[in-house]
Amino acid sequence: MTAKRHEVQMIEWTGKPAYQQVAEQLRRRIAAGEFAESRKLPSLADLQATYGVTVTVARDAIRQLKTDGLAVSHQGKGAFLTAEASDAAKLASPENAIAELRDQVARLQGEVAELRERVVELEEK
């Protein structure tokens, strides 16, 4: 089985370590639901082939996902997503976090408007 190669630029001049860049790519894939069915993350060998990185970088990327609460690993079996991984990964990207905040603000604005109406009704009594 040939691993699907994802377009990843390891931009060295950003100062961001390669493992963090791989972890970010994996978060995006998790948020997109790519691993939802199996809940299993790619093996270290697959990550190496997909992203063109060393085993150390691949291992550190998985370790970062584990630290962030997105994955757990079982020796000899691989790394798997936690139950909360999809939602957490969606919020991990700035764009998704902003969208979630906008939704929350819109809900709060609606609730405030309802409360204002109730206050007006109570004051009229």
Residue, then its C-alpha position, 0 to 999 in steps of 0.5 A: m500500500t502506497a502512502k498518500r503524500h500530503e503537500v507539506q512545506m517544511i519552512e525552515w526560516t520560520g523557526k518552527p520545528a519540523y515536528q510541530q509542522v507535522a503535528e499541525q498538518l495532522r491536526r488539520r487532517i484530524a479536524a477534517g475527519e480523515f481518521a474518524e472511521s479507524r481512529k488510528l493515526p498513521s504509523l511512524a513509517d507512514l509519517q516519514a514517507t508522507y512528510g519526508v521527515t526522520v523517524t525522530v520528527a515523526r515520533d515527536a509529532i505524535r508525542q505533541l498530539k499526545t501532549d495536546g490530548l488528541a492521541v494515545s498510543h499503545q506499544g506495538k499497536g500505534a497511536f489512536l485518536t482520543a474521543e475528544a480529538s476531532d473537536a479539539a483539533k478543530l479548535a487548534s487552528p486559529e481559523n476554527a477557533i475564531a469561527e467558534l468564538r463568532d458562533q458563541v458571540a452570536r448566541l450570546q447576542g441572541e440571549v442578551a436580546e431575549l433578556r432585554e425583552r424580558v426586562v422591558e416586559l417586567e418593567e411594563k407590569 
